[in-house]
Amino acid sequence: MKDATAVVPIARLPEEWALALSEWGERPYRARQIFQWIHKRGVLDPALMTDLGKPLRERLAQSGLEPPARVVHVYRSADGTRKLLLEMAEGARVECVIIPMTRAAGDALAPEEEEESEDGETAFDRERVTLCVSTQFGCAMGCAFCASGQAGLMRGLGAHEIVAQVILSRQYLEPHEDLRNLVFMGMGEPLHHYDQTARALRLLTHPDGGNMGPRRITVSTVGLVPGIRKLGADFEGKIGLAISLHAPNDATRDRIIPMNQRYPLQELLRALHEYPLPKRRRITIEYTLIAGINDSSAHASELVNVLRGLRVKVNLIPMNGIRNSELTAPDDQRVEAFRDQLVRAGLSCFLRTRRGDDVAAACGQLAMADELVSGRKLRVVPELTQ
C-alpha cells in the first residue's frame, strides 16, 4: 500500500485512514468514522464531524481535509436536467450533469434498466436520476464530434475531485429524486487516467461509504485497450463498460476518433470478446450518428457484422451540435432507418433521448469554453502513455 499520508484525505480508503491515524496516536475505529462522514454522509468539513474530538477535527483540517471543489453555477434545462459547473484547484473547471430518468431517456443511461434492481425494486418505482461525471480537465482524445477535446488535455482529475462531483451533486437533487446511476461519460477519457478513475470507483462502491452497486456504474471509453483489460481484471467485469465506437471500420473511425490509429478496431474487439462480463450483463456500444460520415445503410450492415458474437446493447446518439464544428446529425428519417436496420438484425438498440441540449449539457457538449476558465492561461499537458 502506498504511503497513506501521500493520498489526498478525501481519496483515502479506510485502511489508509487507519494507517494515517495510527501515526497520530488515534484509535483505529476513528478511520471508519471519518470515512463514513465523507463518503456516506457527504460531509467534507471536519468541524461538522460531531462525534470526533475537537483536537482530531482540528488536525484533520490542518492535514488538508477540505472540499476540493465548489459549485460555481447551476444551469437548469427545461427538461429537468441540471449541469453543474465546478471549480477545482488551480483554476480547473469541469462540468457534471444530473439527468432525471424517464422511460425514454433511461434506456440509454441505466446500466441494465430492464432487470430487477439490487434492492428488489423494478425500474422507475421512484424518480431516479443519473449523474454524469468528468474525469479530466479537457481531453486528449480529440474526437471530432465532442467539445471536450477541442482545447486538448489540461490535466487529469484526482479521485478526490471525481468523488467530490458525486458528493456535491447530491445537494442539488430534488426531494423526490434518488441518485441511482453513475456514468463516467463527462469531460475526459476515464481510462486515460486509469489509477485515479479506479480509486474513485473503489471509494464510491465501498460498503462503508456510498455503497453504490458496481452494476449501477458505467465507465465509457473510446477504446483504450490496456485500460479496458485492467478495468475488467481489477473489478471482475462488475463495473459497466461502454465503448464509444461510432464507426464500424477503421477508415471511418480514424477520421473521427484519432485514438483508433493506436488501438484499431480488431484489437479493440478482441479486448471486448475477452472482457469478463458477468451473466445477464451487456457492454454498451455508443454510436453517434453523423450525417454523411457513418449513417448509411452500409455502415449499419457493417456494424451488425462487427458486433456479432458480443453481448451488447447499442445506444444511437444523433450528434449534438458543438461549437467550431460543421458536423451535424442526420435527419430523423435516416436515424430511424439506421435504428430499424439494427433491430431487424437482432441487435438490442435504443435511441438516446436528447437531454439538456438547451444548456449545452447533452452528449458531446460538455466543454471548458474560454469564459469558463477565469481568463487563466491554460497549459496543455502531453498525452499520457498507455
VMD Tcl script that draws the C-alpha trace (Angstrom):
set ca {
  {0.00 0.00 0.00}
  {1.29 3.46 -0.82}
  {2.09 5.93 1.94}
  {-1.32 6.83 3.37}
  {-0.29 10.39 4.13}
  {0.61 10.88 0.46}
  {-3.01 10.28 -0.56}
  {-5.32 13.30 -0.58}
  {-7.54 12.87 2.51}
  {-10.86 12.58 0.66}
  {-9.36 9.89 -1.58}
  {-8.19 7.68 1.28}
  {-9.70 4.25 1.74}
  {-10.50 3.12 5.33}
  {-7.28 1.13 5.67}
  {-5.29 4.18 4.55}
  {-7.10 6.31 7.10}
  {-6.21 3.73 9.77}
  {-2.50 3.97 8.89}
  {-2.56 7.77 8.85}
  {-4.39 7.96 12.17}
  {-2.06 5.46 13.81}
  {0.77 7.92 13.23}
  {-1.27 10.49 15.15}
  {-1.89 8.11 18.05}
  {-5.60 7.83 17.28}
  {-7.64 4.67 17.79}
  {-8.30 2.50 14.69}
  {-12.12 2.83 14.81}
  {-11.78 6.54 14.02}
  {-10.80 5.60 10.47}
  {-14.22 4.14 9.72}
  {-15.95 7.11 11.35}
  {-14.09 9.63 9.21}
  {-14.60 7.60 6.03}
  {-18.34 7.40 6.69}
  {-18.59 11.13 7.37}
  {-17.04 11.84 3.98}
  {-18.46 9.15 1.72}
  {-21.72 8.10 3.38}
  {-22.89 11.44 4.77}
  {-21.14 13.71 2.26}
  {-19.55 15.91 4.93}
  {-16.26 17.46 3.81}
  {-15.77 19.94 6.67}
  {-14.07 18.36 9.73}
  {-15.71 20.92 12.01}
  {-19.08 19.25 11.29}
  {-17.89 15.73 12.24}
  {-19.51 15.99 15.64}
  {-18.61 12.59 17.09}
  {-14.88 13.30 16.75}
  {-12.95 15.13 19.42}
  {-12.07 18.76 18.77}
  {-8.29 18.14 18.61}
  {-8.82 15.46 15.93}
  {-11.15 17.71 13.94}
  {-8.58 20.49 14.03}
  {-5.82 18.15 12.93}
  {-7.96 16.85 10.06}
  {-8.47 20.42 8.87}
  {-4.75 21.13 9.12}
  {-3.96 17.95 7.16}
  {-5.92 19.14 4.13}
  {-9.35 17.60 4.62}
  {-11.48 20.20 2.85}
  {-13.85 20.41 -0.13}
  {-11.73 20.00 -3.30}
  {-14.28 21.80 -5.46}
  {-17.05 24.35 -5.31}
  {-20.13 24.74 -7.48}
  {-19.77 27.95 -9.47}
  {-23.04 27.80 -11.38}
  {-26.01 25.53 -11.98}
  {-27.56 25.53 -15.46}
  {-31.14 24.26 -15.45}
  {-32.67 22.79 -18.57}
  {-36.35 22.91 -19.41}
  {-36.42 19.10 -19.27}
  {-35.15 18.97 -15.67}
  {-31.51 18.28 -16.46}
  {-29.04 20.25 -14.33}
  {-25.48 20.97 -15.39}
  {-23.12 21.91 -12.57}
  {-20.01 23.95 -13.26}
  {-17.40 23.13 -10.62}
  {-14.14 24.90 -9.93}
  {-11.23 22.76 -8.79}
  {-7.73 23.73 -7.68}
  {-5.52 25.82 -9.98}
  {-8.49 27.23 -11.86}
  {-9.60 23.93 -13.38}
  {-13.30 24.00 -14.17}
  {-15.29 20.95 -15.17}
  {-18.93 20.10 -15.68}
  {-21.08 17.24 -14.43}
  {-24.73 16.63 -15.26}
  {-27.74 15.48 -13.22}
  {-30.13 13.69 -15.58}
  {-33.67 12.78 -14.43}
  {-34.52 9.33 -15.75}
  {-37.62 8.83 -17.85}
  {-38.75 5.77 -19.72}
  {-37.48 7.41 -22.89}
  {-34.10 8.50 -21.54}
  {-33.48 5.64 -19.17}
  {-32.90 3.06 -21.87}
  {-29.65 4.74 -22.79}
  {-28.15 5.56 -19.42}
  {-29.34 2.95 -16.91}
  {-26.79 0.11 -16.90}
  {-29.40 -2.65 -17.19}
  {-32.76 -0.97 -16.91}
  {-34.80 -3.99 -17.87}
  {-33.57 -6.08 -14.95}
  {-34.80 -6.01 -11.39}
  {-32.66 -3.77 -9.23}
  {-30.42 -4.96 -6.39}
  {-32.95 -3.91 -3.74}
  {-35.85 -5.71 -5.38}
  {-37.47 -2.64 -6.92}
  {-38.31 -2.58 -10.57}
  {-37.19 0.36 -12.64}
  {-38.99 3.69 -12.21}
  {-40.80 2.84 -8.95}
  {-39.24 6.09 -7.71}
  {-37.94 9.12 -9.56}
  {-34.36 8.22 -10.24}
  {-31.55 10.30 -11.62}
  {-28.28 9.52 -13.32}
  {-25.17 11.60 -12.69}
  {-22.65 12.03 -15.49}
  {-19.20 12.86 -14.06}
  {-15.98 14.16 -15.59}
  {-12.56 12.60 -15.08}
  {-10.29 15.14 -16.79}
  {-9.97 18.88 -17.33}
  {-10.15 18.78 -21.11}
  {-9.42 15.66 -23.14}
  {-6.56 14.35 -25.27}
  {-8.65 12.06 -27.46}
  {-9.63 14.74 -29.98}
  {-12.86 13.10 -31.17}
  {-14.42 15.13 -33.96}
  {-17.94 15.14 -32.50}
  {-17.05 16.14 -28.92}
  {-16.49 19.62 -27.49}
  {-14.42 18.47 -24.50}
  {-11.33 17.77 -26.56}
  {-11.27 20.95 -28.62}
  {-8.72 22.62 -26.31}
  {-6.77 19.44 -25.56}
  {-5.98 17.92 -22.18}
  {-5.07 20.29 -19.34}
  {-4.84 17.72 -16.55}
  {-6.49 14.65 -15.13}
  {-8.70 14.92 -12.09}
  {-7.73 13.20 -8.86}
  {-10.02 10.59 -7.33}
  {-10.99 13.15 -4.68}
  {-12.16 15.55 -7.43}
  {-14.17 12.84 -9.17}
  {-15.85 11.75 -5.94}
  {-16.50 15.38 -4.98}
  {-18.73 15.72 -8.06}
  {-20.95 12.97 -6.66}
  {-20.99 14.40 -3.15}
  {-21.74 17.96 -4.28}
  {-24.32 16.92 -6.88}
  {-26.44 15.21 -4.21}
  {-27.05 18.67 -2.75}
  {-28.83 19.68 -5.96}
  {-31.28 16.79 -6.12}
  {-34.96 17.48 -5.69}
  {-36.57 15.98 -2.55}
  {-38.34 13.32 -4.62}
  {-35.21 12.27 -6.55}
  {-32.85 9.40 -5.86}
  {-29.36 9.20 -7.37}
  {-29.22 5.62 -8.62}
  {-26.89 5.51 -11.61}
  {-23.46 6.95 -12.23}
  {-21.84 7.25 -15.67}
  {-18.24 8.25 -16.33}
  {-19.19 9.94 -19.59}
  {-18.40 13.60 -18.91}
  {-15.27 15.54 -19.82}
  {-12.19 13.42 -20.41}
  {-11.33 9.79 -21.09}
  {-11.68 7.79 -17.83}
  {-9.19 5.07 -18.82}
  {-6.57 7.63 -19.89}
  {-6.18 8.46 -16.20}
  {-6.77 4.92 -15.00}
  {-5.32 4.89 -11.48}
  {-7.42 7.85 -10.32}
  {-10.54 6.50 -12.03}
  {-10.05 3.11 -10.36}
  {-9.53 4.69 -6.93}
  {-12.70 6.75 -7.38}
  {-14.61 3.57 -8.23}
  {-13.32 1.86 -5.07}
  {-14.34 4.83 -2.95}
  {-17.82 5.07 -4.48}
  {-18.57 1.36 -4.14}
  {-17.06 0.82 -0.68}
  {-19.66 -0.67 1.72}
  {-18.70 1.78 4.48}
  {-19.23 4.74 2.17}
  {-21.75 5.44 -0.55}
  {-22.03 1.69 -1.20}
  {-23.11 2.21 -4.80}
  {-23.53 -1.11 -6.57}
  {-20.92 -1.68 -9.29}
  {-23.67 -2.58 -11.74}
  {-25.06 0.94 -11.26}
  {-21.84 2.48 -12.55}
  {-20.76 2.63 -16.18}
  {-17.33 3.70 -17.43}
  {-17.15 4.91 -21.01}
  {-14.01 4.76 -23.17}
  {-13.12 5.48 -26.78}
  {-11.27 2.15 -26.78}
  {-8.06 2.30 -24.74}
  {-7.39 -1.42 -24.80}
  {-4.91 -1.64 -21.87}
  {-7.36 0.27 -19.68}
  {-10.25 -2.00 -20.68}
  {-8.22 -5.04 -19.71}
  {-7.21 -3.50 -16.36}
  {-10.79 -2.47 -15.58}
  {-12.03 -5.97 -16.29}
  {-9.31 -7.59 -14.17}
  {-9.44 -5.16 -11.24}
  {-13.24 -5.16 -10.91}
  {-14.02 -8.64 -12.30}
  {-16.17 -7.12 -15.03}
  {-18.71 -5.87 -12.48}
  {-18.34 -2.21 -13.47}
  {-20.44 -1.45 -16.53}
  {-18.43 -0.85 -19.70}
  {-19.47 1.48 -22.52}
  {-17.50 1.77 -25.75}
  {-17.59 4.94 -27.83}
  {-17.43 3.05 -31.11}
  {-19.07 5.47 -33.55}
  {-17.86 3.66 -36.68}
  {-17.83 0.06 -37.90}
  {-14.48 0.18 -39.75}
  {-11.01 1.63 -39.27}
  {-11.17 4.05 -42.19}
  {-14.23 5.84 -40.83}
  {-13.15 5.55 -37.22}
  {-9.73 7.06 -37.95}
  {-11.49 10.18 -39.30}
  {-13.48 10.87 -36.16}
  {-11.53 9.13 -33.34}
  {-7.75 9.65 -33.65}
  {-7.03 7.08 -30.92}
  {-8.24 4.36 -33.30}
  {-4.88 4.63 -35.04}
  {-3.19 3.38 -31.85}
  {-5.80 0.76 -30.97}
  {-7.53 -0.26 -34.22}
  {-10.90 -1.89 -34.35}
  {-9.80 -5.53 -34.38}
  {-7.62 -5.02 -31.30}
  {-10.50 -3.30 -29.51}
  {-12.96 -6.04 -30.46}
  {-10.56 -8.69 -29.18}
  {-10.48 -6.94 -25.79}
  {-14.30 -6.81 -25.72}
  {-14.64 -10.51 -26.50}
  {-12.23 -11.24 -23.63}
  {-13.86 -8.86 -21.14}
  {-15.06 -10.84 -18.05}
  {-18.71 -9.91 -18.49}
  {-21.00 -11.30 -15.75}
  {-24.13 -13.20 -16.71}
  {-27.11 -11.08 -17.77}
  {-24.84 -8.08 -18.36}
  {-24.07 -6.40 -21.65}
  {-21.48 -3.99 -22.98}
  {-22.95 -0.69 -24.12}
  {-21.97 0.39 -27.63}
  {-22.29 4.15 -28.11}
  {-22.71 5.21 -31.71}
  {-23.01 8.91 -32.56}
  {-24.73 9.31 -35.91}
  {-23.06 11.98 -38.06}
  {-24.64 12.98 -41.36}
  {-22.69 11.72 -44.34}
  {-19.96 10.14 -42.21}
  {-21.25 6.97 -40.51}
  {-25.01 6.87 -41.05}
  {-25.54 4.87 -44.24}
  {-27.24 1.52 -44.64}
  {-23.83 0.05 -45.48}
  {-22.47 1.33 -42.17}
  {-25.38 -0.29 -40.35}
  {-24.68 -3.64 -42.07}
  {-21.01 -3.40 -41.14}
  {-21.90 -2.59 -37.54}
  {-24.08 -5.69 -37.30}
  {-21.20 -7.85 -38.52}
  {-18.65 -6.18 -36.21}
  {-20.80 -6.77 -33.12}
  {-21.70 -10.36 -33.93}
  {-20.90 -12.66 -31.02}
  {-20.79 -9.89 -28.40}
  {-23.40 -9.34 -25.69}
  {-24.17 -5.69 -26.33}
  {-26.84 -3.04 -26.43}
  {-26.44 -0.18 -28.87}
  {-27.17 3.42 -27.93}
  {-27.67 5.54 -31.02}
  {-26.92 9.21 -30.43}
  {-27.84 11.70 -33.16}
  {-24.94 14.14 -32.99}
  {-25.49 17.17 -30.80}
  {-24.20 20.40 -32.28}
  {-20.92 21.75 -30.91}
  {-19.08 24.97 -31.43}
  {-16.44 25.19 -34.19}
  {-17.70 22.08 -35.98}
  {-19.63 21.71 -39.23}
  {-20.65 18.14 -38.40}
  {-24.37 17.61 -37.93}
  {-26.87 14.89 -37.12}
  {-28.72 13.04 -39.90}
  {-32.39 13.83 -40.38}
  {-34.94 11.88 -38.35}
  {-35.79 9.58 -41.24}
  {-32.16 8.50 -41.66}
  {-31.78 7.98 -37.89}
  {-34.89 5.80 -37.72}
  {-33.82 3.79 -40.76}
  {-30.42 3.09 -39.19}
  {-32.03 2.01 -35.92}
  {-34.61 -0.18 -37.65}
  {-31.90 -1.94 -39.65}
  {-30.02 -2.85 -36.45}
  {-33.20 -4.05 -34.75}
  {-34.17 -6.23 -37.72}
  {-30.73 -7.82 -37.49}
  {-31.44 -8.78 -33.89}
  {-29.47 -6.13 -32.01}
  {-30.85 -4.50 -28.88}
  {-30.86 -0.87 -29.94}
  {-32.03 2.33 -28.23}
  {-32.20 5.90 -29.42}
  {-30.63 8.27 -26.91}
  {-33.14 10.94 -25.99}
  {-31.59 14.39 -26.20}
  {-31.45 15.83 -22.70}
  {-30.19 19.24 -21.59}
  {-29.12 20.50 -25.00}
  {-30.63 23.93 -24.24}
  {-27.88 24.38 -21.62}
  {-25.16 22.56 -23.60}
  {-25.40 19.53 -21.31}
  {-26.16 16.89 -23.94}
  {-23.78 14.14 -25.01}
  {-20.61 15.62 -26.51}
  {-21.38 19.19 -25.47}
  {-19.52 19.46 -22.16}
  {-16.63 21.85 -22.61}
  {-14.32 24.34 -20.98}
  {-15.13 27.43 -23.00}
  {-12.81 30.42 -22.61}
  {-15.29 32.29 -20.46}
  {-15.37 29.38 -18.01}
  {-11.69 29.43 -17.04}
  {-11.44 32.88 -15.47}
  {-9.12 34.25 -18.13}
  {-6.29 31.99 -16.98}
  {-3.72 30.83 -19.46}
  {-4.05 27.07 -19.64}
  {-1.14 24.72 -20.15}
  {-1.84 21.67 -22.28}
  {-0.09 18.62 -20.84}
  {1.37 15.88 -23.06}
  {-0.81 12.89 -23.80}
  {-0.45 10.22 -21.15}
  {1.08 6.95 -22.26}
  {-0.83 3.72 -22.17}
}
mol new
graphics top color blue
foreach p $ca { graphics top sphere $p radius 0.5 }
foreach p [lrange $ca 0 end-1] q [lrange $ca 1 end] { graphics top cylinder $p $q radius 0.2 }
display resetview
